[in-house]
Amino acid sequence: QVHLIESGGGLAQAGGSLRLSCAAAGGHLSSYSMGWFRQAPGKEREFVAASSWSGGNEYYADTVKGRFIISRDRAKPAAYLQMNSLIPEDTAVYYCAADGRTTGTDLLIDHEYEYWGQGTQVTVSS
């Protein structure tokens, strides 16, 4: 079983940057596809970014493309979400997710993921 713990959330100013971390233990995360999702108050959980198990394919929501970067450290193992040029609309609880069988564009679908972290709050002030 894979256990995921997000960290790095907090308060940032518009135009600033923040990096979220997802630490993993208890599984073989290096061979898992990884995803980041977020949920703003009163909104549905939405896809943010994902990386296939091979690292050869990355996906981004249109709202964050060009601003956010997903990366992985397969040795630790860990996953990261570098968030740049933050805007108030980025305010949400961010969740790390992992799955050992999901790949391709299915990575954009939240229910395809088996393992989830507890979430970390990101607040962007204007």
Disulfide bonds with the S-S distance in Angstrom:
Cys22-Cys96 2.09
